[in-house]
Amino acid sequence: MAAAGSAAAGRHKLGEEKLIIRPEKVRFIDILSLLILRRPITSYAFIDAGDQTTHDVGVTPGDIFVVLTQIIQKALAAAYYPAKIIGAIVELLLNFFALNGGLLGIVWNIIRFKLVIPRREAANYRTMIGMIDGRTELKPAPAASVGDMRQLQVLDVVVSGEVADLESGGYVTAGTPLVLRQYLILEITVMAAKIAYENAAFVKNVVNNVWKFNFVGFYNGWNSK
């Protein structure tokens, strides 16, 4: 019991060894102090340190890497909203040109009063990723991979009568699963990850009309401010 009690006493409590740098609390004067005064790193207000960490670090000053990290984070935070606005404008212009068929198409559509204005929630609106790689079709699995467990088979079931099975050359009867298409799981996974950045209408259109799958729902998981 005494040994167990001493072992438990030797263990640190949860949070005593933490060291968290909170960049939102870093001030310009803190960066100057790190460079010139060389105060202990745990003495700054933007450092959230546990008691054990404060004891271990002692009077150790912050090094140049801490300063550089905070300068970079401050610069990225300052550029967030300008970059967001510029990105939205560029994306809108790219969709504007794409939906109207280029510069000549824009002129022609203006003459015909059929100019297309992009809408972010429309099924034909694409993000920058969709502009870079516009492919939405799934590539069928090669014939050499028949029987591979890493495949997804799109099946249909004959309800009544019989129908020709183009793959085998014969006929299948009622209740027999008929393989319509076969895709590699890797192909579906990559394409699904790519269109996940698009809006709900775009994803629904691709799943239902291009892939010929059953669209279950769109789950918005964006972590944005």
Secondary structure, 3 states (H helix, E strand, C coil): CHHHHHHHHHCCCCCCCCEEECHHHCCHHHHHHHHHCCCEHHHCCCEEECHHHHHHHCCCECCHHHHHHHHHHHHHHHCHHHHHHHHHHHHHHHHHHHHCCHHHHHHHHHHCCCCCCCCCCCCCCCCHHHHHCCCCCCCECCHHHCCCCCEEEEEEECCCCEEECCCCCCEEECCCEEEEEEEEHHHHHHHHHHHCCCCHHHHHHHHHHHCCCCCCCCCCCCCCC
